[in-house]
Amino acid sequence: MWQWVLHDWSDAECVRILQRCKEAIPSKEEGGKVVIVEMVLNVDDSPPELAETQLLFDLYMMANTSGKQRSEAEWGKLFKSAGFSDYTLKPLLNLRSVIEVYH
């Protein structure tokens, strides 16, 4: 399980990392999945103080790494680009979500 790792990397670097993970795990039918714990930006539906925190985290990532915080649509695009066929997303404690990715 990864926690707060992929947000450190650019989209292209995340796709490469996820492609390697895909190579290393069995199919969904055989029980394979990648479990990721990351922030999922949801500024439109979040209370103002939570939306502000999400945006501040995003600014911090842009200033200090090549990464960023991502919305669910952005995460989905990365997973598809890496060759995964499906994912589930479960919000956890407002700022983070558990994302299970399958091929």
PDB file as gemmi writes it, atoms N, CA and C in Angstrom:
CRYST1    1.000    1.000    1.000  90.00  90.00  90.00 P 1                      
ATOM      1  N   MET A   1       0.844  -1.176   0.000  1.00  0.00           N  
ATOM      2  CA  MET A   1       0.000   0.000   0.000  1.00  0.00           C  
ATOM      3  C   MET A   1       0.886   1.236   0.000  1.00  0.00           C  
ATOM      4  N   TRP A   2       0.514   2.197  -0.828  1.00  0.00           N  
ATOM      5  CA  TRP A   2       1.237   3.467  -0.873  1.00  0.00           C  
ATOM      6  C   TRP A   2       0.415   4.530  -0.177  1.00  0.00           C  
ATOM      7  N   GLN A   3       1.061   5.398   0.525  1.00  0.00           N  
ATOM      8  CA  GLN A   3       0.374   6.502   1.168  1.00  0.00           C  
ATOM      9  C   GLN A   3       1.137   7.781   0.909  1.00  0.00           C  
ATOM     10  N   TRP A   4       0.479   8.718   0.275  1.00  0.00           N  
ATOM     11  CA  TRP A   4       1.022  10.046   0.006  1.00  0.00           C  
ATOM     12  C   TRP A   4       2.363   9.958  -0.735  1.00  0.00           C  
ATOM     13  N   VAL A   5       2.424   9.167  -1.784  1.00  0.00           N  
ATOM     14  CA  VAL A   5       3.635   9.018  -2.585  1.00  0.00           C  
ATOM     15  C   VAL A   5       3.443   9.607  -3.975  1.00  0.00           C  
ATOM     16  N   LEU A   6       2.374   9.229  -4.658  1.00  0.00           N  
ATOM     17  CA  LEU A   6       2.200   9.635  -6.047  1.00  0.00           C  
ATOM     18  C   LEU A   6       2.004  11.136  -6.214  1.00  0.00           C  
ATOM     19  N   HIS A   7       1.517  11.811  -5.193  1.00  0.00           N  
ATOM     20  CA  HIS A   7       1.334  13.255  -5.339  1.00  0.00           C  
ATOM     21  C   HIS A   7       2.668  13.995  -5.462  1.00  0.00           C  
ATOM     22  N   ASP A   8       3.767  13.315  -5.167  1.00  0.00           N  
ATOM     23  CA  ASP A   8       5.102  13.910  -5.298  1.00  0.00           C  
ATOM     24  C   ASP A   8       5.594  13.942  -6.743  1.00  0.00           C  
ATOM     25  N   TRP A   9       4.917  13.236  -7.645  1.00  0.00           N  
ATOM     26  CA  TRP A   9       5.429  13.018  -8.993  1.00  0.00           C  
ATOM     27  C   TRP A   9       4.534  13.646 -10.047  1.00  0.00           C  
ATOM     28  N   SER A  10       5.133  13.978 -11.192  1.00  0.00           N  
ATOM     29  CA  SER A  10       4.380  14.513 -12.330  1.00  0.00           C  
ATOM     30  C   SER A  10       3.473  13.422 -12.886  1.00  0.00           C  
ATOM     31  N   ASP A  11       2.565  13.815 -13.765  1.00  0.00           N  
ATOM     32  CA  ASP A  11       1.666  12.834 -14.380  1.00  0.00           C  
ATOM     33  C   ASP A  11       2.447  11.756 -15.128  1.00  0.00           C  
ATOM     34  N   ALA A  12       3.430  12.168 -15.925  1.00  0.00           N  
ATOM     35  CA  ALA A  12       4.218  11.194 -16.706  1.00  0.00           C  
ATOM     36  C   ALA A  12       4.954  10.227 -15.786  1.00  0.00           C  
ATOM     37  N   GLU A  13       5.522  10.733 -14.704  1.00  0.00           N  
ATOM     38  CA  GLU A  13       6.238   9.861 -13.760  1.00  0.00           C  
ATOM     39  C   GLU A  13       5.270   8.923 -13.046  1.00  0.00           C  
ATOM     40  N   CYS A  14       4.081   9.412 -12.700  1.00  0.00           N  
ATOM     41  CA  CYS A  14       3.067   8.549 -12.068  1.00  0.00           C  
ATOM     42  C   CYS A  14       2.655   7.428 -13.000  1.00  0.00           C  
ATOM     43  N   VAL A  15       2.475   7.737 -14.282  1.00  0.00           N  
ATOM     44  CA  VAL A  15       2.089   6.704 -15.242  1.00  0.00           C  
ATOM     45  C   VAL A  15       3.169   5.627 -15.300  1.00  0.00           C  
ATOM     46  N   ARG A  16       4.437   6.022 -15.332  1.00  0.00           N  
ATOM     47  CA  ARG A  16       5.528   5.028 -15.366  1.00  0.00           C  
ATOM     48  C   ARG A  16       5.532   4.170 -14.101  1.00  0.00           C  
ATOM     49  N   ILE A  17       5.346   4.792 -12.949  1.00  0.00           N  
ATOM     50  CA  ILE A  17       5.308   4.048 -11.680  1.00  0.00           C  
ATOM     51  C   ILE A  17       4.137   3.069 -11.692  1.00  0.00           C  
ATOM     52  N   LEU A  18       2.968   3.547 -12.105  1.00  0.00           N  
ATOM     53  CA  LEU A  18       1.780   2.690 -12.125  1.00  0.00           C  
ATOM     54  C   LEU A  18       1.912   1.559 -13.145  1.00  0.00           C  
ATOM     55  N   GLN A  19       2.562   1.816 -14.272  1.00  0.00           N  
ATOM     56  CA  GLN A  19       2.786   0.749 -15.259  1.00  0.00           C  
ATOM     57  C   GLN A  19       3.637  -0.370 -14.657  1.00  0.00           C  
ATOM     58  N   ARG A  20       4.647   0.005 -13.909  1.00  0.00           N  
ATOM     59  CA  ARG A  20       5.488  -1.011 -13.245  1.00  0.00           C  
ATOM     60  C   ARG A  20       4.678  -1.804 -12.225  1.00  0.00           C  
ATOM     61  N   CYS A  21       3.817  -1.121 -11.495  1.00  0.00           N  
ATOM     62  CA  CYS A  21       2.951  -1.817 -10.535  1.00  0.00           C  
ATOM     63  C   CYS A  21       2.039  -2.801 -11.257  1.00  0.00           C  
ATOM     64  N   LYS A  22       1.493  -2.370 -12.389  1.00  0.00           N  
ATOM     65  CA  LYS A  22       0.601  -3.237 -13.167  1.00  0.00           C  
ATOM     66  C   LYS A  22       1.328  -4.508 -13.607  1.00  0.00           C  
ATOM     67  N   GLU A  23       2.575  -4.364 -13.993  1.00  0.00           N  
ATOM     68  CA  GLU A  23       3.370  -5.524 -14.404  1.00  0.00           C  
ATOM     69  C   GLU A  23       3.578  -6.506 -13.245  1.00  0.00           C  
ATOM     70  N   ALA A  24       3.589  -5.992 -12.025  1.00  0.00           N  
ATOM     71  CA  ALA A  24       3.951  -6.809 -10.866  1.00  0.00           C  
ATOM     72  C   ALA A  24       2.768  -7.492 -10.186  1.00  0.00           C  
ATOM     73  N   ILE A  25       1.538  -7.111 -10.539  1.00  0.00           N  
ATOM     74  CA  ILE A  25       0.392  -7.689  -9.834  1.00  0.00           C  
ATOM     75  C   ILE A  25      -0.422  -8.587 -10.760  1.00  0.00           C  
ATOM     76  N   PRO A  26      -1.115  -9.567 -10.182  1.00  0.00           N  
ATOM     77  CA  PRO A  26      -2.002 -10.406 -10.995  1.00  0.00           C  
ATOM     78  C   PRO A  26      -3.265  -9.625 -11.386  1.00  0.00           C  
ATOM     79  N   SER A  27      -4.082 -10.215 -12.221  1.00  0.00           N  
ATOM     80  CA  SER A  27      -5.332  -9.587 -12.655  1.00  0.00           C  
ATOM     81  C   SER A  27      -6.312  -9.451 -11.484  1.00  0.00           C  
ATOM     82  N   LYS A  28      -7.350  -8.661 -11.708  1.00  0.00           N  
ATOM     83  CA  LYS A  28      -8.387  -8.478 -10.686  1.00  0.00           C  
ATOM     84  C   LYS A  28      -9.026  -9.820 -10.325  1.00  0.00           C  
ATOM     85  N   GLU A  29      -9.244 -10.666 -11.329  1.00  0.00           N  
ATOM     86  CA  GLU A  29      -9.853 -11.978 -11.101  1.00  0.00           C  
ATOM     87  C   GLU A  29      -8.984 -12.859 -10.206  1.00  0.00           C  
ATOM     88  N   GLU A  30      -7.686 -12.630 -10.232  1.00  0.00           N  
ATOM     89  CA  GLU A  30      -6.762 -13.400  -9.401  1.00  0.00           C  
ATOM     90  C   GLU A  30      -6.447 -12.693  -8.085  1.00  0.00           C  
ATOM     91  N   GLY A  31      -7.179 -11.625  -7.789  1.00  0.00           N  
ATOM     92  CA  GLY A  31      -7.015 -10.922  -6.517  1.00  0.00           C  
ATOM     93  C   GLY A  31      -6.016  -9.782  -6.537  1.00  0.00           C  
ATOM     94  N   GLY A  32      -5.500  -9.418  -7.701  1.00  0.00           N  
ATOM     95  CA  GLY A  32      -4.502  -8.352  -7.774  1.00  0.00           C  
ATOM     96  C   GLY A  32      -5.114  -6.966  -7.736  1.00  0.00           C  
ATOM     97  N   LYS A  33      -4.463  -6.071  -7.029  1.00  0.00           N  
ATOM     98  CA  LYS A  33      -4.866  -4.670  -7.012  1.00  0.00           C  
ATOM     99  C   LYS A  33      -3.732  -3.845  -6.432  1.00  0.00           C  
ATOM    100  N   VAL A  34      -3.721  -2.575  -6.772  1.00  0.00           N  
ATOM    101  CA  VAL A  34      -2.807  -1.610  -6.170  1.00  0.00           C  
ATOM    102  C   VAL A  34      -3.650  -0.758  -5.233  1.00  0.00           C  
ATOM    103  N   VAL A  35      -3.216  -0.587  -3.995  1.00  0.00           N  
ATOM    104  CA  VAL A  35      -3.939   0.222  -3.020  1.00  0.00           C  
ATOM    105  C   VAL A  35      -3.144   1.503  -2.790  1.00  0.00           C  
ATOM    106  N   ILE A  36      -3.809   2.626  -3.002  1.00  0.00           N  
ATOM    107  CA  ILE A  36      -3.169   3.940  -2.897  1.00  0.00           C  
ATOM    108  C   ILE A  36      -3.975   4.776  -1.906  1.00  0.00           C  
ATOM    109  N   VAL A  37      -3.298   5.462  -0.991  1.00  0.00           N  
ATOM    110  CA  VAL A  37      -3.951   6.407  -0.094  1.00  0.00           C  
ATOM    111  C   VAL A  37      -3.409   7.786  -0.454  1.00  0.00           C  
ATOM    112  N   GLU A  38      -4.265   8.612  -1.014  1.00  0.00           N  
ATOM    113  CA  GLU A  38      -3.868   9.945  -1.477  1.00  0.00           C  
ATOM    114  C   GLU A  38      -5.025  10.913  -1.283  1.00  0.00           C  
ATOM    115  N   MET A  39      -4.701  12.199  -1.368  1.00  0.00           N  
ATOM    116  CA  MET A  39      -5.729  13.221  -1.371  1.00  0.00           C  
ATOM    117  C   MET A  39      -6.405  13.214  -2.733  1.00  0.00           C  
ATOM    118  N   VAL A  40      -7.718  13.377  -2.735  1.00  0.00           N  
ATOM    119  CA  VAL A  40      -8.472  13.534  -3.969  1.00  0.00           C  
ATOM    120  C   VAL A  40      -9.173  14.883  -3.864  1.00  0.00           C  
ATOM    121  N   LEU A  41      -8.751  15.818  -4.710  1.00  0.00           N  
ATOM    122  CA  LEU A  41      -9.338  17.156  -4.664  1.00  0.00           C  
ATOM    123  C   LEU A  41     -10.819  17.099  -4.983  1.00  0.00           C  
ATOM    124  N   ASN A  42     -11.597  17.744  -4.146  1.00  0.00           N  
ATOM    125  CA  ASN A  42     -13.037  17.824  -4.338  1.00  0.00           C  
ATOM    126  C   ASN A  42     -13.489  19.177  -3.812  1.00  0.00           C  
ATOM    127  N   VAL A  43     -12.920  20.213  -4.364  1.00  0.00           N  
ATOM    128  CA  VAL A  43     -13.127  21.569  -3.848  1.00  0.00           C  
ATOM    129  C   VAL A  43     -14.584  21.998  -3.960  1.00  0.00           C  
ATOM    130  N   ASP A  44     -15.276  21.613  -5.027  1.00  0.00           N  
ATOM    131  CA  ASP A  44     -16.650  22.052  -5.237  1.00  0.00           C  
ATOM    132  C   ASP A  44     -17.614  21.547  -4.174  1.00  0.00           C  
ATOM    133  N   ASP A  45     -17.397  20.325  -3.677  1.00  0.00           N  
ATOM    134  CA  ASP A  45     -18.324  19.723  -2.723  1.00  0.00           C  
ATOM    135  C   ASP A  45     -17.816  19.728  -1.281  1.00  0.00           C  
ATOM    136  N   SER A  46     -16.663  20.328  -1.042  1.00  0.00           N  
ATOM    137  CA  SER A  46     -16.072  20.327   0.298  1.00  0.00           C  
ATOM    138  C   SER A  46     -16.474  21.574   1.068  1.00  0.00           C  
ATOM    139  N   PRO A  47     -16.557  21.474   2.404  1.00  0.00           N  
ATOM    140  CA  PRO A  47     -16.756  22.672   3.214  1.00  0.00           C  
ATOM    141  C   PRO A  47     -15.612  23.652   2.940  1.00  0.00           C  
ATOM    142  N   PRO A  48     -15.843  24.953   3.068  1.00  0.00           N  
ATOM    143  CA  PRO A  48     -14.823  25.954   2.714  1.00  0.00           C  
ATOM    144  C   PRO A  48     -13.464  25.728   3.374  1.00  0.00           C  
ATOM    145  N   GLU A  49     -13.435  25.380   4.656  1.00  0.00           N  
ATOM    146  CA  GLU A  49     -12.145  25.193   5.321  1.00  0.00           C  
ATOM    147  C   GLU A  49     -11.402  23.962   4.789  1.00  0.00           C  
ATOM    148  N   LEU A  50     -12.133  22.925   4.391  1.00  0.00           N  
ATOM    149  CA  LEU A  50     -11.503  21.750   3.810  1.00  0.00           C  
ATOM    150  C   LEU A  50     -11.015  22.046   2.387  1.00  0.00           C  
ATOM    151  N   ALA A  51     -11.804  22.763   1.627  1.00  0.00           N  
ATOM    152  CA  ALA A  51     -11.392  23.151   0.269  1.00  0.00           C  
ATOM    153  C   ALA A  51     -10.128  24.004   0.325  1.00  0.00           C  
ATOM    154  N   GLU A  52     -10.055  24.912   1.285  1.00  0.00           N  
ATOM    155  CA  GLU A  52      -8.856  25.750   1.434  1.00  0.00           C  
ATOM    156  C   GLU A  52      -7.634  24.888   1.757  1.00  0.00           C  
ATOM    157  N   THR A  53      -7.802  23.914   2.634  1.00  0.00           N  
ATOM    158  CA  THR A  53      -6.695  23.019   2.981  1.00  0.00           C  
ATOM    159  C   THR A  53      -6.238  22.233   1.756  1.00  0.00           C  
ATOM    160  N   GLN A  54      -7.184  21.726   0.978  1.00  0.00           N  
ATOM    161  CA  GLN A  54      -6.836  20.983  -0.231  1.00  0.00           C  
ATOM    162  C   GLN A  54      -6.038  21.860  -1.200  1.00  0.00           C  
ATOM    163  N   LEU A  55      -6.485  23.084  -1.394  1.00  0.00           N  
ATOM    164  CA  LEU A  55      -5.790  23.983  -2.317  1.00  0.00           C  
ATOM    165  C   LEU A  55      -4.411  24.375  -1.799  1.00  0.00           C  
ATOM    166  N   LEU A  56      -4.272  24.557  -0.490  1.00  0.00           N  
ATOM    167  CA  LEU A  56      -2.960  24.871   0.076  1.00  0.00           C  
ATOM    168  C   LEU A  56      -1.994  23.702  -0.088  1.00  0.00           C  
ATOM    169  N   PHE A  57      -2.483  22.478   0.092  1.00  0.00           N  
ATOM    170  CA  PHE A  57      -1.643  21.305  -0.169  1.00  0.00           C  
ATOM    171  C   PHE A  57      -1.198  21.282  -1.628  1.00  0.00           C  
ATOM    172  N   ASP A  58      -2.108  21.615  -2.537  1.00  0.00           N  
ATOM    173  CA  ASP A  58      -1.772  21.630  -3.959  1.00  0.00           C  
ATOM    174  C   ASP A  58      -0.693  22.673  -4.249  1.00  0.00           C  
ATOM    175  N   LEU A  59      -0.824  23.863  -3.684  1.00  0.00           N  
ATOM    176  CA  LEU A  59       0.205  24.896  -3.858  1.00  0.00           C  
ATOM    177  C   LEU A  59       1.548  24.443  -3.301  1.00  0.00           C  
ATOM    178  N   TYR A  60       1.526  23.799  -2.150  1.00  0.00           N  
ATOM    179  CA  TYR A  60       2.766  23.292  -1.548  1.00  0.00           C  
ATOM    180  C   TYR A  60       3.436  22.280  -2.482  1.00  0.00           C  
ATOM    181  N   MET A  61       2.649  21.369  -3.047  1.00  0.00           N  
ATOM    182  CA  MET A  61       3.213  20.355  -3.941  1.00  0.00           C  
ATOM    183  C   MET A  61       3.822  20.998  -5.181  1.00  0.00           C  
ATOM    184  N   MET A  62       3.136  21.971  -5.747  1.00  0.00           N  
ATOM    185  CA  MET A  62       3.653  22.628  -6.952  1.00  0.00           C  
ATOM    186  C   MET A  62       4.935  23.401  -6.673  1.00  0.00           C  
ATOM    187  N   ALA A  63       5.038  23.959  -5.476  1.00  0.00           N  
ATOM    188  CA  ALA A  63       6.217  24.767  -5.134  1.00  0.00           C  
ATOM    189  C   ALA A  63       7.427  23.911  -4.759  1.00  0.00           C  
ATOM    190  N   ASN A  64       7.203  22.716  -4.233  1.00  0.00           N  
ATOM    191  CA  ASN A  64       8.301  21.926  -3.670  1.00  0.00           C  
ATOM    192  C   ASN A  64       8.599  20.610  -4.376  1.00  0.00           C  
ATOM    193  N   THR A  65       7.744  20.181  -5.301  1.00  0.00           N  
ATOM    194  CA  THR A  65       7.962  18.921  -6.011  1.00  0.00           C  
ATOM    195  C   THR A  65       7.510  19.104  -7.457  1.00  0.00           C  
ATOM    196  N   SER A  66       7.645  18.066  -8.244  1.00  0.00           N  
ATOM    197  CA  SER A  66       7.091  18.099  -9.600  1.00  0.00           C  
ATOM    198  C   SER A  66       5.657  17.590  -9.612  1.00  0.00           C  
ATOM    199  N   GLY A  67       5.116  17.294  -8.425  1.00  0.00           N  
ATOM    200  CA  GLY A  67       3.790  16.707  -8.310  1.00  0.00           C  
ATOM    201  C   GLY A  67       2.694  17.709  -8.057  1.00  0.00           C  
ATOM    202  N   LYS A  68       1.517  17.156  -7.762  1.00  0.00           N  
ATOM    203  CA  LYS A  68       0.346  17.974  -7.484  1.00  0.00           C  
ATOM    204  C   LYS A  68      -0.731  17.110  -6.843  1.00  0.00           C  
ATOM    205  N   GLN A  69      -1.714  17.765  -6.253  1.00  0.00           N  
ATOM    206  CA  GLN A  69      -2.899  17.061  -5.791  1.00  0.00           C  
ATOM    207  C   GLN A  69      -3.816  16.893  -6.995  1.00  0.00           C  
ATOM    208  N   ARG A  70      -4.591  15.830  -7.037  1.00  0.00           N  
ATOM    209  CA  ARG A  70      -5.395  15.528  -8.216  1.00  0.00           C  
ATOM    210  C   ARG A  70      -6.857  15.286  -7.853  1.00  0.00           C  
ATOM    211  N   SER A  71      -7.730  15.615  -8.796  1.00  0.00           N  
ATOM    212  CA  SER A  71      -9.152  15.321  -8.657  1.00  0.00           C  
ATOM    213  C   SER A  71      -9.392  13.856  -9.037  1.00  0.00           C  
ATOM    214  N   GLU A  72     -10.593  13.369  -8.803  1.00  0.00           N  
ATOM    215  CA  GLU A  72     -10.894  11.985  -9.183  1.00  0.00           C  
ATOM    216  C   GLU A  72     -10.736  11.801 -10.692  1.00  0.00           C  
ATOM    217  N   ALA A  73     -11.160  12.772 -11.474  1.00  0.00           N  
ATOM    218  CA  ALA A  73     -11.022  12.669 -12.932  1.00  0.00           C  
ATOM    219  C   ALA A  73      -9.549  12.574 -13.333  1.00  0.00           C  
ATOM    220  N   GLU A  74      -8.694  13.344 -12.675  1.00  0.00           N  
ATOM    221  CA  GLU A  74      -7.261  13.298 -12.983  1.00  0.00           C  
ATOM    222  C   GLU A  74      -6.659  11.952 -12.590  1.00  0.00           C  
ATOM    223  N   TRP A  75      -7.053  11.424 -11.433  1.00  0.00           N  
ATOM    224  CA  TRP A  75      -6.575  10.102 -11.030  1.00  0.00           C  
ATOM    225  C   TRP A  75      -7.017   9.055 -12.043  1.00  0.00           C  
ATOM    226  N   GLY A  76      -8.301   9.099 -12.441  1.00  0.00           N  
ATOM    227  CA  GLY A  76      -8.819   8.139 -13.406  1.00  0.00           C  
ATOM    228  C   GLY A  76      -8.056   8.167 -14.719  1.00  0.00           C  
ATOM    229  N   LYS A  77      -7.709   9.359 -15.177  1.00  0.00           N  
ATOM    230  CA  LYS A  77      -6.938   9.495 -16.417  1.00  0.00           C  
ATOM    231  C   LYS A  77      -5.556   8.847 -16.277  1.00  0.00           C  
ATOM    232  N   LEU A  78      -4.907   9.044 -15.118  1.00  0.00           N  
ATOM    233  CA  LEU A  78      -3.603   8.410 -14.884  1.00  0.00           C  
ATOM    234  C   LEU A  78      -3.715   6.891 -14.904  1.00  0.00           C  
ATOM    235  N   PHE A  79      -4.729   6.366 -14.236  1.00  0.00           N  
ATOM    236  CA  PHE A  79      -4.900   4.909 -14.185  1.00  0.00           C  
ATOM    237  C   PHE A  79      -5.130   4.343 -15.584  1.00  0.00           C  
ATOM    238  N   LYS A  80      -5.967   5.008 -16.374  1.00  0.00           N  
ATOM    239  CA  LYS A  80      -6.232   4.557 -17.735  1.00  0.00           C  
ATOM    240  C   LYS A  80      -4.958   4.631 -18.576  1.00  0.00           C  
ATOM    241  N   SER A  81      -4.209   5.719 -18.449  1.00  0.00           N  
ATOM    242  CA  SER A  81      -2.956   5.874 -19.202  1.00  0.00           C  
ATOM    243  C   SER A  81      -1.938   4.799 -18.849  1.00  0.00           C  
ATOM    244  N   ALA A  82      -1.984   4.314 -17.611  1.00  0.00           N  
ATOM    245  CA  ALA A  82      -1.052   3.270 -17.166  1.00  0.00           C  
ATOM    246  C   ALA A  82      -1.535   1.871 -17.552  1.00  0.00           C  
ATOM    247  N   GLY A  83      -2.726   1.779 -18.135  1.00  0.00           N  
ATOM    248  CA  GLY A  83      -3.217   0.487 -18.601  1.00  0.00           C  
ATOM    249  C   GLY A  83      -4.159  -0.234 -17.660  1.00  0.00           C  
ATOM    250  N   PHE A  84      -4.578   0.434 -16.594  1.00  0.00           N  
ATOM    251  CA  PHE A  84      -5.530  -0.188 -15.675  1.00  0.00           C  
ATOM    252  C   PHE A  84      -6.942  -0.062 -16.226  1.00  0.00           C  
ATOM    253  N   SER A  85      -7.803  -1.013 -15.880  1.00  0.00           N  
ATOM    254  CA  SER A  85      -9.150  -1.029 -16.430  1.00  0.00           C  
ATOM    255  C   SER A  85     -10.207  -0.485 -15.475  1.00  0.00           C  
ATOM    256  N   ASP A  86      -9.914  -0.464 -14.183  1.00  0.00           N  
ATOM    257  CA  ASP A  86     -10.956  -0.094 -13.223  1.00  0.00           C  
ATOM    258  C   ASP A  86     -10.327   0.378 -11.920  1.00  0.00           C  
ATOM    259  N   TYR A  87     -11.084   1.147 -11.157  1.00  0.00           N  
ATOM    260  CA  TYR A  87     -10.645   1.564  -9.827  1.00  0.00           C  
ATOM    261  C   TYR A  87     -11.867   1.861  -8.970  1.00  0.00           C  
ATOM    262  N   THR A  88     -11.680   1.791  -7.658  1.00  0.00           N  
ATOM    263  CA  THR A  88     -12.700   2.241  -6.711  1.00  0.00           C  
ATOM    264  C   THR A  88     -12.057   3.293  -5.819  1.00  0.00           C  
ATOM    265  N   LEU A  89     -12.864   4.216  -5.359  1.00  0.00           N  
ATOM    266  CA  LEU A  89     -12.368   5.304  -4.528  1.00  0.00           C  
ATOM    267  C   LEU A  89     -13.264   5.400  -3.294  1.00  0.00           C  
ATOM    268  N   LYS A  90     -12.636   5.374  -2.117  1.00  0.00           N  
ATOM    269  CA  LYS A  90     -13.379   5.458  -0.865  1.00  0.00           C  
ATOM    270  C   LYS A  90     -12.810   6.609  -0.042  1.00  0.00           C  
ATOM    271  N   PRO A  91     -13.596   7.691   0.166  1.00  0.00           N  
ATOM    272  CA  PRO A  91     -13.107   8.809   0.991  1.00  0.00           C  
ATOM    273  C   PRO A  91     -12.772   8.337   2.404  1.00  0.00           C  
ATOM    274  N   LEU A  92     -11.698   8.915   2.959  1.00  0.00           N  
ATOM    275  CA  LEU A  92     -11.219   8.538   4.281  1.00  0.00           C  
ATOM    276  C   LEU A  92     -10.788   9.801   5.008  1.00  0.00           C  
ATOM    277  N   LEU A  93     -11.459  10.162   6.070  1.00  0.00           N  
ATOM    278  CA  LEU A  93     -11.073  11.312   6.898  1.00  0.00           C  
ATOM    279  C   LEU A  93     -10.955  12.611   6.103  1.00  0.00           C  
ATOM    280  N   ASN A  94     -11.842  12.839   5.178  1.00  0.00           N  
ATOM    281  CA  ASN A  94     -11.967  14.074   4.407  1.00  0.00           C  
ATOM    282  C   ASN A  94     -10.806  14.385   3.474  1.00  0.00           C  
ATOM    283  N   LEU A  95      -9.572  14.411   3.953  1.00  0.00           N  
ATOM    284  CA  LEU A  95      -8.465  14.804   3.092  1.00  0.00           C  
ATOM    285  C   LEU A  95      -7.935  13.677   2.241  1.00  0.00           C  
ATOM    286  N   ARG A  96      -8.007  12.471   2.725  1.00  0.00           N  
ATOM    287  CA  ARG A  96      -7.440  11.336   1.991  1.00  0.00           C  
ATOM    288  C   ARG A  96      -8.535  10.380   1.539  1.00  0.00           C  
ATOM    289  N   SER A  97      -8.186   9.609   0.535  1.00  0.00           N  
ATOM    290  CA  SER A  97      -9.080   8.557   0.050  1.00  0.00           C  
ATOM    291  C   SER A  97      -8.264   7.293  -0.160  1.00  0.00           C  
ATOM    292  N   VAL A  98      -8.939   6.158  -0.049  1.00  0.00           N  
ATOM    293  CA  VAL A  98      -8.335   4.882  -0.398  1.00  0.00           C  
ATOM    294  C   VAL A  98      -8.763   4.572  -1.826  1.00  0.00           C  
ATOM    295  N   ILE A  99      -7.779   4.380  -2.694  1.00  0.00           N  
ATOM    296  CA  ILE A  99      -8.050   4.087  -4.098  1.00  0.00           C  
ATOM    297  C   ILE A  99      -7.514   2.682  -4.389  1.00  0.00           C  
ATOM    298  N   GLU A 100      -8.383   1.811  -4.882  1.00  0.00           N  
ATOM    299  CA  GLU A 100      -7.971   0.467  -5.284  1.00  0.00           C  
ATOM    300  C   GLU A 100      -8.023   0.425  -6.800  1.00  0.00           C  
ATOM    301  N   VAL A 101      -6.884   0.047  -7.420  1.00  0.00           N  
ATOM    302  CA  VAL A 101      -6.747   0.078  -8.877  1.00  0.00           C  
ATOM    303  C   VAL A 101      -6.551  -1.352  -9.377  1.00  0.00           C  
ATOM    304  N   TYR A 102      -7.282  -1.701 -10.455  1.00  0.00           N  
ATOM    305  CA  TYR A 102      -7.284  -3.086 -10.976  1.00  0.00           C  
ATOM    306  C   TYR A 102      -6.957  -3.128 -12.454  1.00  0.00           C  
ATOM    307  N   HIS A 103      -6.435  -4.295 -12.879  1.00  0.00           N  
ATOM    308  CA  HIS A 103      -6.306  -4.540 -14.325  1.00  0.00           C  
ATOM    309  C   HIS A 103      -6.845  -5.897 -14.669  1.00  0.00           C  
TER     310      HIS A 103                                                      
END                                                                             
